[in-house]
Amino acid sequence: MTRKACVIGWPISHSRSPIIHGYWLKRYGIEGSYERIPVKPEELPAFFSGLIGQGFAGCNVTLPHKEAAFRTVGTADAATSRLGVVNTVFARDGELWGTSTDGEGFLASLTAGHPGWCAKGQTVVILGAGGATRALVGALIDAGAARLLIANRTRAKAEELQRDFGAKVEPRDWTEAAEILRHANLLINTTSLGMTGQPPLTVDLDNLPKTALVTDIVYTPLETDLLQRAKARGNAIVPGLGMLLHQAVRGFDLWFGTRPEVTEELYDLVARDIDPGYRR
């Protein structure tokens, strides 16, 4: 039987998810399909009510629908309930359930990109406190991180994360970002600063220990200015594309019944779509 899944958002034309899932469908010889479907915010409830009837096993959910999807479908696990966002929807026994795979995808990306890295006991500095940050904070705390210093332009957003996740989260003003880097074992940018078409991320890295790992959830460009500057001063880096690939693993398994592998071939395929001049 042919199974099908999709990714929804508004807009959605930029999504690389069809490349990822199309690669896995071909690699594992699965009769199935994966497509992009643009869904306006006001159309979301109707879309979900008809999803199973149209033969879909589920879908990925991207901006701006992650919070609305959480409110619309059933919540599959306690971790997702705490986050308040859903990025993966799947059908079971005629009902739709939602989960979040961003946190596990992030941790898997760090492990793949920097083997031996472990969150346990680490101090993490996070730049930004938007929706994407929630999944990372939850995953890092569950993995044993000791402190999460979160600098955001609107401090109240970081304080909200502290209320939701507890005392390990320490809100900081954006003006403190360069200073708190001295404590970092891991530095994460979760803002859109540095993304193609967005203003640069200008935080000074002078206080960052050379032993700190640096990552960015932005993957366009493949290597942001933050990562280039960190690499130039001797820090290990993990680009954001890995998170995109690894967060897709569980969804594919839920829809098509096979746990896929993130290979170098897949990484290179998506990287070349982002940057035709990419070379490993």
Secondary structure, DSSP 8 states (H G I E B T S, - for coil): --EEEEEEESS-TT--HHHHHHHHHHHTT--EEEEEEE--GGGHHHHHHHHTTTTEEEEEE-TT-HHHHHHHSEE-SHHHHHHT--SEEEEETTEEEEE--HHHHHHHHHHHHSTT---TT-EEEEE--SHHHHHHHHHHHHTT-SEEEEEESSHHHHHHHHHHH-TTEEEEEGGGHHHHGGG-SEEEE-SSTTSTTS-------TTS-TT-EEEES--SSSS-HHHHHHHHTT-EEE-THHHHHHHHHHHHHHHHS------HHHHHHHHHHH-TT---
